[in-house]
Amino acid sequence: MDIAWMAWTWQTAAFFAFIAVLLAGMTLWELVSPGGAPRHGVLGLDTTRGDRLFISLLGSAFIHLGWLALIDTPLWGASIVSVLFALAVFRWV
C-alpha cells in the first residue's frame, strides 16, 4: 500500500485502521445483539453504545495529549490508561 503521497507514517495509518476496525466491530455488535438502548450513567447522560465509543475515543485523545505535555515517558502508559478509561466508560457511563 503506497501511502507516501499523504505523508503518513505507518503509525498514523495503523491508528485510522484501528478506528475503522472499532466501527466495524460496533456495527457487528449491533447486528448480533440489537438494542443498544440508551443507558443512564453516572454523568447523568443517556448514552448509546456509539456515544460511549465516541466519549472513549475523545477522552483517549485528551489522555494522550496530556501525557505528551506533562510526562516525559513513552506513550505506552497513556495507551494503557486510555484502555482502562474506555472500559470504565463502557461500564459506567
PDB file of N, CA, C and O in Angstrom:
ATOM      1  N   MET A   1       0.856  -1.172   0.000  1.00  0.00           N
ATOM      2  CA  MET A   1       0.000   0.000   0.000  1.00  0.00           C
ATOM      3  C   MET A   1       0.901   1.234   0.000  1.00  0.00           C
ATOM      4  O   MET A   1       1.758   1.397   0.869  1.00  0.00           O
ATOM      5  N   ASP A   2       0.694   2.069  -0.962  1.00  0.00           N
ATOM      6  CA  ASP A   2       1.515   3.271  -1.077  1.00  0.00           C
ATOM      7  C   ASP A   2       0.776   4.451  -0.457  1.00  0.00           C
ATOM      8  O   ASP A   2      -0.154   4.995  -1.052  1.00  0.00           O
ATOM      9  N   ILE A   3       1.197   4.839   0.739  1.00  0.00           N
ATOM     10  CA  ILE A   3       0.559   5.978   1.414  1.00  0.00           C
ATOM     11  C   ILE A   3       1.506   7.165   1.496  1.00  0.00           C
ATOM     12  O   ILE A   3       1.240   8.123   2.222  1.00  0.00           O
ATOM     13  N   ALA A   4       2.609   7.107   0.758  1.00  0.00           N
ATOM     14  CA  ALA A   4       3.605   8.176   0.832  1.00  0.00           C
ATOM     15  C   ALA A   4       3.060   9.506   0.314  1.00  0.00           C
ATOM     16  O   ALA A   4       3.511  10.562   0.759  1.00  0.00           O
ATOM     17  N   TRP A   5       2.108   9.480  -0.607  1.00  0.00           N
ATOM     18  CA  TRP A   5       1.568  10.724  -1.151  1.00  0.00           C
ATOM     19  C   TRP A   5       0.850  11.539  -0.085  1.00  0.00           C
ATOM     20  O   TRP A   5       0.643  12.739  -0.265  1.00  0.00           O
ATOM     21  N   MET A   6       0.466  10.906   1.026  1.00  0.00           N
ATOM     22  CA  MET A   6      -0.226  11.619   2.093  1.00  0.00           C
ATOM     23  C   MET A   6       0.722  12.016   3.218  1.00  0.00           C
ATOM     24  O   MET A   6       0.306  12.659   4.181  1.00  0.00           O
ATOM     25  N   ALA A   7       1.967  11.646   3.106  1.00  0.00           N
ATOM     26  CA  ALA A   7       2.978  11.941   4.122  1.00  0.00           C
ATOM     27  C   ALA A   7       2.595  11.336   5.471  1.00  0.00           C
ATOM     28  O   ALA A   7       2.886  11.915   6.517  1.00  0.00           O
ATOM     29  N   TRP A   8       1.950  10.183   5.447  1.00  0.00           N
ATOM     30  CA  TRP A   8       1.586   9.474   6.667  1.00  0.00           C
ATOM     31  C   TRP A   8       2.698   8.531   7.075  1.00  0.00           C
ATOM     32  O   TRP A   8       3.436   8.017   6.235  1.00  0.00           O
ATOM     33  N   THR A   9       2.806   8.316   8.349  1.00  0.00           N
ATOM     34  CA  THR A   9       3.676   7.266   8.847  1.00  0.00           C
ATOM     35  C   THR A   9       2.830   6.009   9.010  1.00  0.00           C
ATOM     36  O   THR A   9       1.603   6.067   8.930  1.00  0.00           O
ATOM     37  N   TRP A  10       3.483   4.881   9.238  1.00  0.00           N
ATOM     38  CA  TRP A  10       2.720   3.648   9.427  1.00  0.00           C
ATOM     39  C   TRP A  10       1.888   3.720  10.706  1.00  0.00           C
ATOM     40  O   TRP A  10       0.839   3.084  10.804  1.00  0.00           O
ATOM     41  N   GLN A  11       2.362   4.505  11.694  1.00  0.00           N
ATOM     42  CA  GLN A  11       1.608   4.635  12.934  1.00  0.00           C
ATOM     43  C   GLN A  11       0.279   5.365  12.698  1.00  0.00           C
ATOM     44  O   GLN A  11      -0.748   5.001  13.271  1.00  0.00           O
ATOM     45  N   THR A  12       0.314   6.388  11.855  1.00  0.00           N
ATOM     46  CA  THR A  12      -0.909   7.119  11.547  1.00  0.00           C
ATOM     47  C   THR A  12      -1.890   6.222  10.799  1.00  0.00           C
ATOM     48  O   THR A  12      -3.084   6.211  11.099  1.00  0.00           O
ATOM     49  N   ALA A  13      -1.386   5.477   9.832  1.00  0.00           N
ATOM     50  CA  ALA A  13      -2.240   4.551   9.091  1.00  0.00           C
ATOM     51  C   ALA A  13      -2.804   3.484  10.027  1.00  0.00           C
ATOM     52  O   ALA A  13      -3.968   3.106   9.895  1.00  0.00           O
ATOM     53  N   ALA A  14      -2.001   2.994  10.967  1.00  0.00           N
ATOM     54  CA  ALA A  14      -2.479   1.992  11.922  1.00  0.00           C
ATOM     55  C   ALA A  14      -3.561   2.576  12.826  1.00  0.00           C
ATOM     56  O   ALA A  14      -4.526   1.886  13.155  1.00  0.00           O
ATOM     57  N   PHE A  15      -3.418   3.826  13.229  1.00  0.00           N
ATOM     58  CA  PHE A  15      -4.423   4.478  14.057  1.00  0.00           C
ATOM     59  C   PHE A  15      -5.768   4.528  13.341  1.00  0.00           C
ATOM     60  O   PHE A  15      -6.792   4.157  13.915  1.00  0.00           O
ATOM     61  N   PHE A  16      -5.769   4.986  12.089  1.00  0.00           N
ATOM     62  CA  PHE A  16      -7.023   5.079  11.361  1.00  0.00           C
ATOM     63  C   PHE A  16      -7.585   3.700  11.025  1.00  0.00           C
ATOM     64  O   PHE A  16      -8.803   3.525  10.970  1.00  0.00           O
ATOM     65  N   ALA A  17      -6.717   2.731  10.801  1.00  0.00           N
ATOM     66  CA  ALA A  17      -7.193   1.356  10.599  1.00  0.00           C
ATOM     67  C   ALA A  17      -7.846   0.833  11.879  1.00  0.00           C
ATOM     68  O   ALA A  17      -8.853   0.129  11.818  1.00  0.00           O
ATOM     69  N   PHE A  18      -7.279   1.173  13.028  1.00  0.00           N
ATOM     70  CA  PHE A  18      -7.861   0.766  14.300  1.00  0.00           C
ATOM     71  C   PHE A  18      -9.242   1.380  14.498  1.00  0.00           C
ATOM     72  O   PHE A  18     -10.155   0.703  14.971  1.00  0.00           O
ATOM     73  N   ILE A  19      -9.407   2.642  14.145  1.00  0.00           N
ATOM     74  CA  ILE A  19     -10.709   3.301  14.235  1.00  0.00           C
ATOM     75  C   ILE A  19     -11.707   2.601  13.317  1.00  0.00           C
ATOM     76  O   ILE A  19     -12.857   2.390  13.700  1.00  0.00           O
ATOM     77  N   ALA A  20     -11.277   2.240  12.110  1.00  0.00           N
ATOM     78  CA  ALA A  20     -12.164   1.530  11.178  1.00  0.00           C
ATOM     79  C   ALA A  20     -12.567   0.170  11.745  1.00  0.00           C
ATOM     80  O   ALA A  20     -13.721  -0.237  11.617  1.00  0.00           O
ATOM     81  N   VAL A  21     -11.624  -0.534  12.369  1.00  0.00           N
ATOM     82  CA  VAL A  21     -11.928  -1.829  12.982  1.00  0.00           C
ATOM     83  C   VAL A  21     -12.903  -1.644  14.144  1.00  0.00           C
ATOM     84  O   VAL A  21     -13.813  -2.455  14.316  1.00  0.00           O
ATOM     85  N   LEU A  22     -12.727  -0.596  14.940  1.00  0.00           N
ATOM     86  CA  LEU A  22     -13.670  -0.316  16.029  1.00  0.00           C
ATOM     87  C   LEU A  22     -15.078  -0.073  15.499  1.00  0.00           C
ATOM     88  O   LEU A  22     -16.048  -0.599  16.045  1.00  0.00           O
ATOM     89  N   LEU A  23     -15.191   0.711  14.455  1.00  0.00           N
ATOM     90  CA  LEU A  23     -16.505   0.988  13.886  1.00  0.00           C
ATOM     91  C   LEU A  23     -17.139  -0.273  13.300  1.00  0.00           C
ATOM     92  O   LEU A  23     -18.341  -0.495  13.449  1.00  0.00           O
ATOM     93  N   ALA A  24     -16.336  -1.088  12.640  1.00  0.00           N
ATOM     94  CA  ALA A  24     -16.849  -2.351  12.108  1.00  0.00           C
ATOM     95  C   ALA A  24     -17.277  -3.275  13.248  1.00  0.00           C
ATOM     96  O   ALA A  24     -18.302  -3.951  13.153  1.00  0.00           O
ATOM     97  N   GLY A  25     -16.494  -3.301  14.318  1.00  0.00           N
ATOM     98  CA  GLY A  25     -16.846  -4.121  15.472  1.00  0.00           C
ATOM     99  C   GLY A  25     -18.136  -3.659  16.130  1.00  0.00           C
ATOM    100  O   GLY A  25     -18.955  -4.482  16.538  1.00  0.00           O
ATOM    101  N   MET A  26     -18.325  -2.343  16.236  1.00  0.00           N
ATOM    102  CA  MET A  26     -19.565  -1.816  16.813  1.00  0.00           C
ATOM    103  C   MET A  26     -20.757  -2.160  15.920  1.00  0.00           C
ATOM    104  O   MET A  26     -21.838  -2.467  16.422  1.00  0.00           O
ATOM    105  N   THR A  27     -20.568  -2.111  14.612  1.00  0.00           N
ATOM    106  CA  THR A  27     -21.636  -2.487  13.685  1.00  0.00           C
ATOM    107  C   THR A  27     -21.986  -3.957  13.838  1.00  0.00           C
ATOM    108  O   THR A  27     -23.160  -4.322  13.893  1.00  0.00           O
ATOM    109  N   LEU A  28     -20.970  -4.794  13.907  1.00  0.00           N
ATOM    110  CA  LEU A  28     -21.190  -6.229  14.095  1.00  0.00           C
ATOM    111  C   LEU A  28     -21.885  -6.504  15.426  1.00  0.00           C
ATOM    112  O   LEU A  28     -22.791  -7.334  15.495  1.00  0.00           O
ATOM    113  N   TRP A  29     -21.464  -5.814  16.477  1.00  0.00           N
ATOM    114  CA  TRP A  29     -22.087  -5.972  17.794  1.00  0.00           C
ATOM    115  C   TRP A  29     -23.575  -5.630  17.724  1.00  0.00           C
ATOM    116  O   TRP A  29     -24.406  -6.331  18.302  1.00  0.00           O
ATOM    117  N   GLU A  30     -23.902  -4.565  17.024  1.00  0.00           N
ATOM    118  CA  GLU A  30     -25.303  -4.157  16.901  1.00  0.00           C
ATOM    119  C   GLU A  30     -26.099  -5.166  16.080  1.00  0.00           C
ATOM    120  O   GLU A  30     -27.272  -5.410  16.361  1.00  0.00           O
ATOM    121  N   LEU A  31     -25.468  -5.751  15.069  1.00  0.00           N
ATOM    122  CA  LEU A  31     -26.165  -6.754  14.265  1.00  0.00           C
ATOM    123  C   LEU A  31     -26.393  -8.043  15.048  1.00  0.00           C
ATOM    124  O   LEU A  31     -27.449  -8.663  14.930  1.00  0.00           O
ATOM    125  N   VAL A  32     -25.413  -8.444  15.841  1.00  0.00           N
ATOM    126  CA  VAL A  32     -25.522  -9.679  16.624  1.00  0.00           C
ATOM    127  C   VAL A  32     -26.443  -9.486  17.820  1.00  0.00           C
ATOM    128  O   VAL A  32     -27.244 -10.365  18.139  1.00  0.00           O
ATOM    129  N   SER A  33     -26.332  -8.349  18.476  1.00  0.00           N
ATOM    130  CA  SER A  33     -27.110  -8.074  19.675  1.00  0.00           C
ATOM    131  C   SER A  33     -27.775  -6.704  19.557  1.00  0.00           C
ATOM    132  O   SER A  33     -27.298  -5.723  20.128  1.00  0.00           O
ATOM    133  N   PRO A  34     -28.886  -6.644  18.809  1.00  0.00           N
ATOM    134  CA  PRO A  34     -29.525  -5.348  18.625  1.00  0.00           C
ATOM    135  C   PRO A  34     -30.113  -4.818  19.932  1.00  0.00           C
ATOM    136  O   PRO A  34     -30.345  -5.559  20.888  1.00  0.00           O
ATOM    137  N   GLY A  35     -30.335  -3.540  19.930  1.00  0.00           N
ATOM    138  CA  GLY A  35     -30.981  -2.951  21.093  1.00  0.00           C
ATOM    139  C   GLY A  35     -30.036  -2.237  22.015  1.00  0.00           C
ATOM    140  O   GLY A  35     -30.172  -2.324  23.235  1.00  0.00           O
ATOM    141  N   GLY A  36     -29.081  -1.535  21.456  1.00  0.00           N
ATOM    142  CA  GLY A  36     -28.204  -0.731  22.302  1.00  0.00           C
ATOM    143  C   GLY A  36     -28.963   0.485  22.794  1.00  0.00           C
ATOM    144  O   GLY A  36     -28.603   1.626  22.505  1.00  0.00           O
ATOM    145  N   ALA A  37     -30.024   0.216  23.544  1.00  0.00           N
ATOM    146  CA  ALA A  37     -30.886   1.297  24.028  1.00  0.00           C
ATOM    147  C   ALA A  37     -30.095   2.237  24.930  1.00  0.00           C
ATOM    148  O   ALA A  37     -29.148   1.818  25.596  1.00  0.00           O
ATOM    149  N   PRO A  38     -30.483   3.503  24.948  1.00  0.00           N
ATOM    150  CA  PRO A  38     -29.788   4.457  25.822  1.00  0.00           C
ATOM    151  C   PRO A  38     -29.791   4.003  27.277  1.00  0.00           C
ATOM    152  O   PRO A  38     -30.762   3.438  27.782  1.00  0.00           O
ATOM    153  N   ARG A  39     -28.677   4.270  27.918  1.00  0.00           N
ATOM    154  CA  ARG A  39     -28.496   3.902  29.319  1.00  0.00           C
ATOM    155  C   ARG A  39     -28.126   5.162  30.093  1.00  0.00           C
ATOM    156  O   ARG A  39     -27.330   5.976  29.625  1.00  0.00           O
ATOM    157  N   HIS A  40     -28.700   5.314  31.265  1.00  0.00           N
ATOM    158  CA  HIS A  40     -28.437   6.482  32.109  1.00  0.00           C
ATOM    159  C   HIS A  40     -27.239   6.167  33.003  1.00  0.00           C
ATOM    160  O   HIS A  40     -27.303   5.273  33.847  1.00  0.00           O
ATOM    161  N   GLY A  41     -26.144   6.911  32.810  1.00  0.00           N
ATOM    162  CA  GLY A  41     -24.917   6.616  33.539  1.00  0.00           C
ATOM    163  C   GLY A  41     -24.618   7.600  34.646  1.00  0.00           C
ATOM    164  O   GLY A  41     -25.452   8.431  35.006  1.00  0.00           O
ATOM    165  N   VAL A  42     -23.415   7.494  35.181  1.00  0.00           N
ATOM    166  CA  VAL A  42     -23.014   8.306  36.324  1.00  0.00           C
ATOM    167  C   VAL A  42     -22.876   9.791  35.969  1.00  0.00           C
ATOM    168  O   VAL A  42     -22.943  10.637  36.861  1.00  0.00           O
ATOM    169  N   LEU A  43     -22.690  10.115  34.725  1.00  0.00           N
ATOM    170  CA  LEU A  43     -22.574  11.511  34.325  1.00  0.00           C
ATOM    171  C   LEU A  43     -23.938  12.178  34.152  1.00  0.00           C
ATOM    172  O   LEU A  43     -24.021  13.378  33.893  1.00  0.00           O
ATOM    173  N   GLY A  44     -25.005  11.391  34.298  1.00  0.00           N
ATOM    174  CA  GLY A  44     -26.335  11.941  34.127  1.00  0.00           C
ATOM    175  C   GLY A  44     -26.753  12.040  32.675  1.00  0.00           C
ATOM    176  O   GLY A  44     -27.732  12.714  32.355  1.00  0.00           O
ATOM    177  N   LEU A  45     -26.027  11.381  31.798  1.00  0.00           N
ATOM    178  CA  LEU A  45     -26.326  11.393  30.371  1.00  0.00           C
ATOM    179  C   LEU A  45     -26.975  10.079  29.973  1.00  0.00           C
ATOM    180  O   LEU A  45     -26.663   9.028  30.533  1.00  0.00           O
ATOM    181  N   ASP A  46     -27.876  10.141  29.006  1.00  0.00           N
ATOM    182  CA  ASP A  46     -28.385   8.936  28.378  1.00  0.00           C
ATOM    183  C   ASP A  46     -27.491   8.663  27.177  1.00  0.00           C
ATOM    184  O   ASP A  46     -27.466   9.451  26.230  1.00  0.00           O
ATOM    185  N   THR A  47     -26.757   7.554  27.207  1.00  0.00           N
ATOM    186  CA  THR A  47     -25.803   7.258  26.139  1.00  0.00           C
ATOM    187  C   THR A  47     -26.096   5.901  25.521  1.00  0.00           C
ATOM    188  O   THR A  47     -26.545   4.974  26.194  1.00  0.00           O
ATOM    189  N   THR A  48     -25.829   5.809  24.219  1.00  0.00           N
ATOM    190  CA  THR A  48     -25.906   4.544  23.497  1.00  0.00           C
ATOM    191  C   THR A  48     -24.482   3.996  23.364  1.00  0.00           C
ATOM    192  O   THR A  48     -23.517   4.626  23.798  1.00  0.00           O
ATOM    193  N   ARG A  49     -24.374   2.824  22.763  1.00  0.00           N
ATOM    194  CA  ARG A  49     -23.041   2.239  22.552  1.00  0.00           C
ATOM    195  C   ARG A  49     -22.153   3.168  21.734  1.00  0.00           C
ATOM    196  O   ARG A  49     -20.980   3.355  22.056  1.00  0.00           O
ATOM    197  N   GLY A  50     -22.714   3.747  20.679  1.00  0.00           N
ATOM    198  CA  GLY A  50     -21.939   4.655  19.834  1.00  0.00           C
ATOM    199  C   GLY A  50     -21.496   5.902  20.583  1.00  0.00           C
ATOM    200  O   GLY A  50     -20.383   6.389  20.385  1.00  0.00           O
ATOM    201  N   ASP A  51     -22.362   6.413  21.435  1.00  0.00           N
ATOM    202  CA  ASP A  51     -21.989   7.574  22.261  1.00  0.00           C
ATOM    203  C   ASP A  51     -20.827   7.223  23.174  1.00  0.00           C
ATOM    204  O   ASP A  51     -19.889   8.005  23.328  1.00  0.00           O
ATOM    205  N   ARG A  52     -20.893   6.050  23.775  1.00  0.00           N
ATOM    206  CA  ARG A  52     -19.824   5.642  24.688  1.00  0.00           C
ATOM    207  C   ARG A  52     -18.513   5.418  23.941  1.00  0.00           C
ATOM    208  O   ARG A  52     -17.441   5.693  24.479  1.00  0.00           O
ATOM    209  N   LEU A  53     -18.588   4.919  22.696  1.00  0.00           N
ATOM    210  CA  LEU A  53     -17.374   4.778  21.890  1.00  0.00           C
ATOM    211  C   LEU A  53     -16.788   6.156  21.597  1.00  0.00           C
ATOM    212  O   LEU A  53     -15.577   6.349  21.706  1.00  0.00           O
ATOM    213  N   PHE A  54     -17.630   7.111  21.227  1.00  0.00           N
ATOM    214  CA  PHE A  54     -17.156   8.462  20.931  1.00  0.00           C
ATOM    215  C   PHE A  54     -16.522   9.098  22.165  1.00  0.00           C
ATOM    216  O   PHE A  54     -15.453   9.703  22.072  1.00  0.00           O
ATOM    217  N   ILE A  55     -17.176   8.965  23.321  1.00  0.00           N
ATOM    218  CA  ILE A  55     -16.619   9.515  24.563  1.00  0.00           C
ATOM    219  C   ILE A  55     -15.276   8.865  24.869  1.00  0.00           C
ATOM    220  O   ILE A  55     -14.342   9.537  25.306  1.00  0.00           O
ATOM    221  N   SER A  56     -15.178   7.554  24.640  1.00  0.00           N
ATOM    222  CA  SER A  56     -13.913   6.841  24.880  1.00  0.00           C
ATOM    223  C   SER A  56     -12.800   7.351  23.979  1.00  0.00           C
ATOM    224  O   SER A  56     -11.680   7.582  24.436  1.00  0.00           O
ATOM    225  N   LEU A  57     -13.109   7.528  22.695  1.00  0.00           N
ATOM    226  CA  LEU A  57     -12.094   7.997  21.752  1.00  0.00           C
ATOM    227  C   LEU A  57     -11.672   9.435  22.052  1.00  0.00           C
ATOM    228  O   LEU A  57     -10.487   9.763  22.007  1.00  0.00           O
ATOM    229  N   LEU A  58     -12.640  10.280  22.355  1.00  0.00           N
ATOM    230  CA  LEU A  58     -12.327  11.666  22.673  1.00  0.00           C
ATOM    231  C   LEU A  58     -11.504  11.764  23.953  1.00  0.00           C
ATOM    232  O   LEU A  58     -10.517  12.498  24.010  1.00  0.00           O
ATOM    233  N   GLY A  59     -11.912  11.022  24.978  1.00  0.00           N
ATOM    234  CA  GLY A  59     -11.161  11.006  26.228  1.00  0.00           C
ATOM    235  C   GLY A  59      -9.756  10.467  26.045  1.00  0.00           C
ATOM    236  O   GLY A  59      -8.808  10.966  26.650  1.00  0.00           O
ATOM    237  N   SER A  60      -9.622   9.446  25.206  1.00  0.00           N
ATOM    238  CA  SER A  60      -8.302   8.871  24.946  1.00  0.00           C
ATOM    239  C   SER A  60      -7.386   9.877  24.251  1.00  0.00           C
ATOM    240  O   SER A  60      -6.186   9.925  24.523  1.00  0.00           O
ATOM    241  N   ALA A  61      -7.952  10.668  23.365  1.00  0.00           N
ATOM    242  CA  ALA A  61      -7.152  11.703  22.703  1.00  0.00           C
ATOM    243  C   ALA A  61      -6.630  12.703  23.728  1.00  0.00           C
ATOM    244  O   ALA A  61      -5.460  13.085  23.684  1.00  0.00           O
ATOM    245  N   PHE A  62      -7.494  13.128  24.654  1.00  0.00           N
ATOM    246  CA  PHE A  62      -7.061  14.071  25.682  1.00  0.00           C
ATOM    247  C   PHE A  62      -6.060  13.442  26.647  1.00  0.00           C
ATOM    248  O   PHE A  62      -5.136  14.114  27.105  1.00  0.00           O
ATOM    249  N   ILE A  63      -6.234  12.170  26.956  1.00  0.00           N
ATOM    250  CA  ILE A  63      -5.266  11.478  27.818  1.00  0.00           C
ATOM    251  C   ILE A  63      -3.898  11.472  27.153  1.00  0.00           C
ATOM    252  O   ILE A  63      -2.889  11.747  27.802  1.00  0.00           O
ATOM    253  N   HIS A  64      -3.861  11.160  25.869  1.00  0.00           N
ATOM    254  CA  HIS A  64      -2.576  11.130  25.156  1.00  0.00           C
ATOM    255  C   HIS A  64      -1.950  12.530  25.056  1.00  0.00           C
ATOM    256  O   HIS A  64      -0.740  12.684  25.228  1.00  0.00           O
ATOM    257  N   LEU A  65      -2.770  13.540  24.778  1.00  0.00           N
ATOM    258  CA  LEU A  65      -2.232  14.904  24.705  1.00  0.00           C
ATOM    259  C   LEU A  65      -1.686  15.353  26.060  1.00  0.00           C
ATOM    260  O   LEU A  65      -0.613  15.951  26.137  1.00  0.00           O
ATOM    261  N   GLY A  66      -2.429  15.062  27.123  1.00  0.00           N
ATOM    262  CA  GLY A  66      -1.949  15.403  28.460  1.00  0.00           C
ATOM    263  C   GLY A  66      -0.674  14.664  28.813  1.00  0.00           C
ATOM    264  O   GLY A  66       0.230  15.225  29.433  1.00  0.00           O
ATOM    265  N   TRP A  67      -0.605  13.406  28.418  1.00  0.00           N
ATOM    266  CA  TRP A  67       0.595  12.605  28.666  1.00  0.00           C
ATOM    267  C   TRP A  67       1.799  13.231  27.971  1.00  0.00           C
ATOM    268  O   TRP A  67       2.873  13.355  28.561  1.00  0.00           O
ATOM    269  N   LEU A  68       1.611  13.625  26.710  1.00  0.00           N
ATOM    270  CA  LEU A  68       2.709  14.250  25.966  1.00  0.00           C
ATOM    271  C   LEU A  68       3.146  15.559  26.610  1.00  0.00           C
ATOM    272  O   LEU A  68       4.334  15.878  26.630  1.00  0.00           O
ATOM    273  N   ALA A  69       2.188  16.313  27.133  1.00  0.00           N
ATOM    274  CA  ALA A  69       2.507  17.621  27.707  1.00  0.00           C
ATOM    275  C   ALA A  69       3.151  17.525  29.077  1.00  0.00           C
ATOM    276  O   ALA A  69       4.002  18.347  29.415  1.00  0.00           O
ATOM    277  N   LEU A  70       2.763  16.538  29.871  1.00  0.00           N
ATOM    278  CA  LEU A  70       3.166  16.520  31.273  1.00  0.00           C
ATOM    279  C   LEU A  70       4.193  15.447  31.657  1.00  0.00           C
ATOM    280  O   LEU A  70       4.914  15.602  32.642  1.00  0.00           O
ATOM    281  N   ILE A  71       4.257  14.376  30.889  1.00  0.00           N
ATOM    282  CA  ILE A  71       5.111  13.255  31.285  1.00  0.00           C
ATOM    283  C   ILE A  71       6.097  12.954  30.170  1.00  0.00           C
ATOM    284  O   ILE A  71       5.727  12.929  28.996  1.00  0.00           O
ATOM    285  N   ASP A  72       7.337  12.729  30.531  1.00  0.00           N
ATOM    286  CA  ASP A  72       8.396  12.502  29.549  1.00  0.00           C
ATOM    287  C   ASP A  72       8.711  11.012  29.426  1.00  0.00           C
ATOM    288  O   ASP A  72       9.874  10.612  29.470  1.00  0.00           O
ATOM    289  N   THR A  73       7.682  10.204  29.273  1.00  0.00           N
ATOM    290  CA  THR A  73       7.875   8.765  29.070  1.00  0.00           C
ATOM    291  C   THR A  73       7.125   8.350  27.814  1.00  0.00           C
ATOM    292  O   THR A  73       6.290   9.108  27.322  1.00  0.00           O
ATOM    293  N   PRO A  74       7.405   7.159  27.281  1.00  0.00           N
ATOM    294  CA  PRO A  74       6.709   6.716  26.061  1.00  0.00           C
ATOM    295  C   PRO A  74       5.193   6.655  26.249  1.00  0.00           C
ATOM    296  O   PRO A  74       4.691   6.596  27.372  1.00  0.00           O
ATOM    297  N   LEU A  75       4.494   6.669  25.145  1.00  0.00           N
ATOM    298  CA  LEU A  75       3.038   6.731  25.162  1.00  0.00           C
ATOM    299  C   LEU A  75       2.358   5.407  25.517  1.00  0.00           C
ATOM    300  O   LEU A  75       1.130   5.343  25.566  1.00  0.00           O
ATOM    301  N   TRP A  76       3.128   4.363  25.763  1.00  0.00           N
ATOM    302  CA  TRP A  76       2.501   3.086  26.140  1.00  0.00           C
ATOM    303  C   TRP A  76       1.680   3.258  27.413  1.00  0.00           C
ATOM    304  O   TRP A  76       0.605   2.673  27.541  1.00  0.00           O
ATOM    305  N   GLY A  77       2.170   4.040  28.336  1.00  0.00           N
ATOM    306  CA  GLY A  77       1.431   4.277  29.572  1.00  0.00           C
ATOM    307  C   GLY A  77       0.108   4.975  29.309  1.00  0.00           C
ATOM    308  O   GLY A  77      -0.910   4.627  29.908  1.00  0.00           O
ATOM    309  N   ALA A  78       0.116   5.957  28.420  1.00  0.00           N
ATOM    310  CA  ALA A  78      -1.121   6.658  28.070  1.00  0.00           C
ATOM    311  C   ALA A  78      -2.095   5.718  27.377  1.00  0.00           C
ATOM    312  O   ALA A  78      -3.306   5.819  27.576  1.00  0.00           O
ATOM    313  N   SER A  79      -1.579   4.814  26.571  1.00  0.00           N
ATOM    314  CA  SER A  79      -2.444   3.847  25.899  1.00  0.00           C
ATOM    315  C   SER A  79      -3.102   2.912  26.904  1.00  0.00           C
ATOM    316  O   SER A  79      -4.278   2.577  26.765  1.00  0.00           O
ATOM    317  N   ILE A  80      -2.362   2.497  27.897  1.00  0.00           N
ATOM    318  CA  ILE A  80      -2.929   1.630  28.941  1.00  0.00           C
ATOM    319  C   ILE A  80      -4.001   2.385  29.722  1.00  0.00           C
ATOM    320  O   ILE A  80      -5.075   1.846  29.989  1.00  0.00           O
ATOM    321  N   VAL A  81      -3.708   3.628  30.086  1.00  0.00           N
ATOM    322  CA  VAL A  81      -4.697   4.448  30.795  1.00  0.00           C
ATOM    323  C   VAL A  81      -5.934   4.650  29.918  1.00  0.00           C
ATOM    324  O   VAL A  81      -7.056   4.635  30.423  1.00  0.00           O
ATOM    325  N   SER A  82      -5.743   4.836  28.628  1.00  0.00           N
ATOM    326  CA  SER A  82      -6.862   5.034  27.716  1.00  0.00           C
ATOM    327  C   SER A  82      -7.741   3.796  27.613  1.00  0.00           C
ATOM    328  O   SER A  82      -8.966   3.911  27.571  1.00  0.00           O
ATOM    329  N   VAL A  83      -7.140   2.627  27.572  1.00  0.00           N
ATOM    330  CA  VAL A  83      -7.923   1.385  27.536  1.00  0.00           C
ATOM    331  C   VAL A  83      -8.726   1.237  28.822  1.00  0.00           C
ATOM    332  O   VAL A  83      -9.896   0.858  28.783  1.00  0.00           O
ATOM    333  N   LEU A  84      -8.112   1.532  29.950  1.00  0.00           N
ATOM    334  CA  LEU A  84      -8.832   1.463  31.225  1.00  0.00           C
ATOM    335  C   LEU A  84      -9.971   2.484  31.258  1.00  0.00           C
ATOM    336  O   LEU A  84     -11.058   2.197  31.760  1.00  0.00           O
ATOM    337  N   PHE A  85      -9.712   3.670  30.721  1.00  0.00           N
ATOM    338  CA  PHE A  85     -10.745   4.699  30.632  1.00  0.00           C
ATOM    339  C   PHE A  85     -11.908   4.217  29.762  1.00  0.00           C
ATOM    340  O   PHE A  85     -13.070   4.384  30.133  1.00  0.00           O
ATOM    341  N   ALA A  86     -11.602   3.622  28.614  1.00  0.00           N
ATOM    342  CA  ALA A  86     -12.648   3.129  27.717  1.00  0.00           C
ATOM    343  C   ALA A  86     -13.475   2.030  28.387  1.00  0.00           C
ATOM    344  O   ALA A  86     -14.697   2.002  28.249  1.00  0.00           O
ATOM    345  N   LEU A  87     -12.817   1.135  29.105  1.00  0.00           N
ATOM    346  CA  LEU A  87     -13.547   0.090  29.824  1.00  0.00           C
ATOM    347  C   LEU A  87     -14.477   0.703  30.871  1.00  0.00           C
ATOM    348  O   LEU A  87     -15.613   0.257  31.036  1.00  0.00           O
ATOM    349  N   ALA A  88     -13.997   1.716  31.570  1.00  0.00           N
ATOM    350  CA  ALA A  88     -14.829   2.384  32.574  1.00  0.00           C
ATOM    351  C   ALA A  88     -16.004   3.093  31.923  1.00  0.00           C
ATOM    352  O   ALA A  88     -17.116   3.055  32.450  1.00  0.00           O
ATOM    353  N   VAL A  89     -15.778   3.737  30.793  1.00  0.00           N
ATOM    354  CA  VAL A  89     -16.862   4.429  30.092  1.00  0.00           C
ATOM    355  C   VAL A  89     -17.929   3.438  29.650  1.00  0.00           C
ATOM    356  O   VAL A  89     -19.121   3.697  29.819  1.00  0.00           O
ATOM    357  N   PHE A  90     -17.517   2.311  29.086  1.00  0.00           N
ATOM    358  CA  PHE A  90     -18.499   1.341  28.635  1.00  0.00           C
ATOM    359  C   PHE A  90     -19.213   0.659  29.792  1.00  0.00           C
ATOM    360  O   PHE A  90     -20.322   0.153  29.623  1.00  0.00           O
ATOM    361  N   ARG A  91     -18.602   0.640  30.941  1.00  0.00           N
ATOM    362  CA  ARG A  91     -19.216   0.002  32.100  1.00  0.00           C
ATOM    363  C   ARG A  91     -20.144   0.953  32.867  1.00  0.00           C
ATOM    364  O   ARG A  91     -21.241   0.556  33.260  1.00  0.00           O
ATOM    365  N   TRP A  92     -19.716   2.208  33.085  1.00  0.00           N
ATOM    366  CA  TRP A  92     -20.450   3.085  33.990  1.00  0.00           C
ATOM    367  C   TRP A  92     -21.074   4.321  33.373  1.00  0.00           C
ATOM    368  O   TRP A  92     -21.905   4.955  34.023  1.00  0.00           O
ATOM    369  N   VAL A  93     -20.723   4.693  32.173  1.00  0.00           N
ATOM    370  CA  VAL A  93     -21.289   5.927  31.597  1.00  0.00           C
ATOM    371  C   VAL A  93     -22.526   5.603  30.791  1.00  0.00           C
ATOM    372  O   VAL A  93     -23.148   6.503  30.227  1.00  0.00           O
TER     373      VAL A  93
END
